[in-house]
Amino acid sequence: MEVVFALAVGVLSASGVWLVLRPRTFQVLMGFVLLSQATNLFVFGMGRLARHRAPILDGRTPAADLSLYADPVPQALVLTAIVIGFATTALFLVVLLALRGLTGTDHVDGRESDA
């Protein structure tokens, strides 16, 4: 399971960096989205993913054995990051559309390219 998470984080990070270095602003936006998802997976994976662990304390098991419970902090951080990332992406997309309307292009240096 850890290998799959490591590969997913690596592929998302590499793809995101490659897209951020592209000249068109929409590709840069998609690169930032991929980088944020890679970061979310990384933080979520740091929570020691395990199956069959209770997410909350219940009265049947002793509260002293905390190894039986899932860590809620990475889950809360990732959920917050998803919401903030969605809002930031929507704002950046609106700014991108306004920029394209004013300049007529979404190319970084203002010139149209064949690619």
ChimeraX commands (.cxc) that place a marker at each C-alpha (Angstrom):
marker #1 position 0.00,0.00,0.00 radius 0.5
marker #1 position 2.85,2.39,0.79 radius 0.5
marker #1 position 4.47,1.73,-2.58 radius 0.5
marker #1 position 1.25,2.64,-4.40 radius 0.5
marker #1 position 0.96,5.87,-2.40 radius 0.5
marker #1 position 4.61,6.73,-3.04 radius 0.5
marker #1 position 4.22,6.12,-6.78 radius 0.5
marker #1 position 1.02,8.17,-6.90 radius 0.5
marker #1 position 2.62,11.09,-5.06 radius 0.5
marker #1 position 5.70,10.90,-7.28 radius 0.5
marker #1 position 3.74,10.78,-10.54 radius 0.5
marker #1 position 1.40,13.60,-9.48 radius 0.5
marker #1 position 4.33,15.74,-8.32 radius 0.5
marker #1 position 6.34,15.18,-11.49 radius 0.5
marker #1 position 3.33,15.87,-13.71 radius 0.5
marker #1 position 2.47,18.98,-11.71 radius 0.5
marker #1 position 6.00,20.39,-11.93 radius 0.5
marker #1 position 6.09,19.67,-15.67 radius 0.5
marker #1 position 2.78,21.48,-16.19 radius 0.5
marker #1 position 3.80,24.44,-14.01 radius 0.5
marker #1 position 6.82,24.98,-16.26 radius 0.5
marker #1 position 4.66,25.17,-19.41 radius 0.5
marker #1 position 4.09,28.60,-21.04 radius 0.5
marker #1 position 0.28,28.60,-21.07 radius 0.5
marker #1 position -1.54,29.72,-17.96 radius 0.5
marker #1 position -4.24,27.02,-18.07 radius 0.5
marker #1 position -1.53,24.36,-18.01 radius 0.5
marker #1 position 0.06,26.13,-15.06 radius 0.5
marker #1 position -3.30,26.06,-13.27 radius 0.5
marker #1 position -3.64,22.32,-13.88 radius 0.5
marker #1 position -0.07,21.84,-12.63 radius 0.5
marker #1 position -0.91,23.59,-9.38 radius 0.5
marker #1 position -4.00,21.40,-8.99 radius 0.5
marker #1 position -1.89,18.26,-9.47 radius 0.5
marker #1 position 0.71,19.52,-6.99 radius 0.5
marker #1 position -1.96,20.21,-4.39 radius 0.5
marker #1 position -3.42,16.74,-4.86 radius 0.5
marker #1 position 0.04,15.22,-4.50 radius 0.5
marker #1 position 0.51,17.15,-1.27 radius 0.5
marker #1 position -2.90,15.97,-0.02 radius 0.5
marker #1 position -2.01,12.35,-0.74 radius 0.5
marker #1 position 1.33,12.81,1.01 radius 0.5
marker #1 position -0.28,14.25,4.15 radius 0.5
marker #1 position -2.99,11.60,4.10 radius 0.5
marker #1 position -0.39,8.86,3.75 radius 0.5
marker #1 position 1.51,10.21,6.76 radius 0.5
marker #1 position -1.50,9.29,8.89 radius 0.5
marker #1 position -0.42,5.62,8.74 radius 0.5
marker #1 position -3.23,4.18,6.69 radius 0.5
marker #1 position -4.60,1.00,8.18 radius 0.5
marker #1 position -7.73,-1.07,7.84 radius 0.5
marker #1 position -10.15,-2.07,10.58 radius 0.5
marker #1 position -9.37,0.75,13.01 radius 0.5
marker #1 position -12.14,2.67,14.67 radius 0.5
marker #1 position -12.30,6.36,13.71 radius 0.5
marker #1 position -13.77,7.42,17.06 radius 0.5
marker #1 position -13.63,6.28,20.67 radius 0.5
marker #1 position -16.40,4.00,21.81 radius 0.5
marker #1 position -17.30,2.57,25.19 radius 0.5
marker #1 position -16.52,-1.07,24.37 radius 0.5
marker #1 position -12.72,-0.82,24.08 radius 0.5
marker #1 position -10.37,0.68,26.66 radius 0.5
marker #1 position -9.39,4.27,25.91 radius 0.5
marker #1 position -5.80,3.68,27.04 radius 0.5
marker #1 position -4.91,1.64,23.93 radius 0.5
marker #1 position -4.78,4.43,21.35 radius 0.5
marker #1 position -3.16,2.21,18.72 radius 0.5
marker #1 position -6.62,0.83,17.96 radius 0.5
marker #1 position -7.88,4.18,16.66 radius 0.5
marker #1 position -7.30,6.10,13.46 radius 0.5
marker #1 position -5.55,9.47,13.58 radius 0.5
marker #1 position -8.12,12.15,12.66 radius 0.5
marker #1 position -5.63,15.02,12.19 radius 0.5
marker #1 position -4.39,14.09,8.67 radius 0.5
marker #1 position -7.96,13.49,7.56 radius 0.5
marker #1 position -9.05,16.91,8.82 radius 0.5
marker #1 position -6.03,18.61,7.24 radius 0.5
marker #1 position -6.65,17.00,3.85 radius 0.5
marker #1 position -10.35,17.85,3.94 radius 0.5
marker #1 position -9.51,21.48,4.72 radius 0.5
marker #1 position -6.87,21.55,1.98 radius 0.5
marker #1 position -9.34,20.19,-0.57 radius 0.5
marker #1 position -11.86,22.92,0.22 radius 0.5
marker #1 position -9.25,25.70,0.15 radius 0.5
marker #1 position -7.70,24.27,-3.04 radius 0.5
marker #1 position -11.08,24.19,-4.78 radius 0.5
marker #1 position -11.78,27.82,-3.86 radius 0.5
marker #1 position -8.31,28.93,-4.94 radius 0.5
marker #1 position -8.62,27.06,-8.24 radius 0.5
marker #1 position -12.01,28.65,-8.93 radius 0.5
marker #1 position -10.63,32.12,-8.18 radius 0.5
marker #1 position -7.57,31.56,-10.39 radius 0.5
marker #1 position -9.79,30.28,-13.21 radius 0.5
marker #1 position -11.93,33.42,-13.06 radius 0.5
marker #1 position -8.80,35.60,-13.15 radius 0.5
marker #1 position -7.51,33.52,-16.08 radius 0.5
marker #1 position -10.74,34.01,-18.01 radius 0.5
marker #1 position -10.67,37.75,-17.33 radius 0.5
marker #1 position -7.03,37.92,-18.49 radius 0.5
marker #1 position -7.90,36.05,-21.66 radius 0.5
marker #1 position -10.78,38.43,-22.28 radius 0.5
marker #1 position -8.53,41.48,-21.87 radius 0.5
marker #1 position -5.49,40.26,-23.79 radius 0.5
marker #1 position -6.99,37.75,-26.19 radius 0.5
marker #1 position -4.52,35.03,-25.22 radius 0.5
marker #1 position -3.58,32.90,-22.26 radius 0.5
marker #1 position 0.07,32.64,-23.21 radius 0.5
marker #1 position 2.51,33.91,-20.58 radius 0.5
marker #1 position 4.49,36.27,-22.83 radius 0.5
marker #1 position 1.39,37.46,-24.70 radius 0.5
marker #1 position 2.28,35.82,-28.00 radius 0.5
marker #1 position 0.33,33.00,-29.61 radius 0.5
marker #1 position 2.31,29.86,-30.30 radius 0.5
marker #1 position 1.77,26.89,-32.56 radius 0.5
marker #1 position 1.92,24.35,-29.71 radius 0.5
marker link #1:1,2 radius 0.2
marker link #1:2,3 radius 0.2
marker link #1:3,4 radius 0.2
marker link #1:4,5 radius 0.2
marker link #1:5,6 radius 0.2
marker link #1:6,7 radius 0.2
marker link #1:7,8 radius 0.2
marker link #1:8,9 radius 0.2
marker link #1:9,10 radius 0.2
marker link #1:10,11 radius 0.2
marker link #1:11,12 radius 0.2
marker link #1:12,13 radius 0.2
marker link #1:13,14 radius 0.2
marker link #1:14,15 radius 0.2
marker link #1:15,16 radius 0.2
marker link #1:16,17 radius 0.2
marker link #1:17,18 radius 0.2
marker link #1:18,19 radius 0.2
marker link #1:19,20 radius 0.2
marker link #1:20,21 radius 0.2
marker link #1:21,22 radius 0.2
marker link #1:22,23 radius 0.2
marker link #1:23,24 radius 0.2
marker link #1:24,25 radius 0.2
marker link #1:25,26 radius 0.2
marker link #1:26,27 radius 0.2
marker link #1:27,28 radius 0.2
marker link #1:28,29 radius 0.2
marker link #1:29,30 radius 0.2
marker link #1:30,31 radius 0.2
marker link #1:31,32 radius 0.2
marker link #1:32,33 radius 0.2
marker link #1:33,34 radius 0.2
marker link #1:34,35 radius 0.2
marker link #1:35,36 radius 0.2
marker link #1:36,37 radius 0.2
marker link #1:37,38 radius 0.2
marker link #1:38,39 radius 0.2
marker link #1:39,40 radius 0.2
marker link #1:40,41 radius 0.2
marker link #1:41,42 radius 0.2
marker link #1:42,43 radius 0.2
marker link #1:43,44 radius 0.2
marker link #1:44,45 radius 0.2
marker link #1:45,46 radius 0.2
marker link #1:46,47 radius 0.2
marker link #1:47,48 radius 0.2
marker link #1:48,49 radius 0.2
marker link #1:49,50 radius 0.2
marker link #1:50,51 radius 0.2
marker link #1:51,52 radius 0.2
marker link #1:52,53 radius 0.2
marker link #1:53,54 radius 0.2
marker link #1:54,55 radius 0.2
marker link #1:55,56 radius 0.2
marker link #1:56,57 radius 0.2
marker link #1:57,58 radius 0.2
marker link #1:58,59 radius 0.2
marker link #1:59,60 radius 0.2
marker link #1:60,61 radius 0.2
marker link #1:61,62 radius 0.2
marker link #1:62,63 radius 0.2
marker link #1:63,64 radius 0.2
marker link #1:64,65 radius 0.2
marker link #1:65,66 radius 0.2
marker link #1:66,67 radius 0.2
marker link #1:67,68 radius 0.2
marker link #1:68,69 radius 0.2
marker link #1:69,70 radius 0.2
marker link #1:70,71 radius 0.2
marker link #1:71,72 radius 0.2
marker link #1:72,73 radius 0.2
marker link #1:73,74 radius 0.2
marker link #1:74,75 radius 0.2
marker link #1:75,76 radius 0.2
marker link #1:76,77 radius 0.2
marker link #1:77,78 radius 0.2
marker link #1:78,79 radius 0.2
marker link #1:79,80 radius 0.2
marker link #1:80,81 radius 0.2
marker link #1:81,82 radius 0.2
marker link #1:82,83 radius 0.2
marker link #1:83,84 radius 0.2
marker link #1:84,85 radius 0.2
marker link #1:85,86 radius 0.2
marker link #1:86,87 radius 0.2
marker link #1:87,88 radius 0.2
marker link #1:88,89 radius 0.2
marker link #1:89,90 radius 0.2
marker link #1:90,91 radius 0.2
marker link #1:91,92 radius 0.2
marker link #1:92,93 radius 0.2
marker link #1:93,94 radius 0.2
marker link #1:94,95 radius 0.2
marker link #1:95,96 radius 0.2
marker link #1:96,97 radius 0.2
marker link #1:97,98 radius 0.2
marker link #1:98,99 radius 0.2
marker link #1:99,100 radius 0.2
marker link #1:100,101 radius 0.2
marker link #1:101,102 radius 0.2
marker link #1:102,103 radius 0.2
marker link #1:103,104 radius 0.2
marker link #1:104,105 radius 0.2
marker link #1:105,106 radius 0.2
marker link #1:106,107 radius 0.2
marker link #1:107,108 radius 0.2
marker link #1:108,109 radius 0.2
marker link #1:109,110 radius 0.2
marker link #1:110,111 radius 0.2
marker link #1:111,112 radius 0.2
marker link #1:112,113 radius 0.2
marker link #1:113,114 radius 0.2
marker link #1:114,115 radius 0.2
view
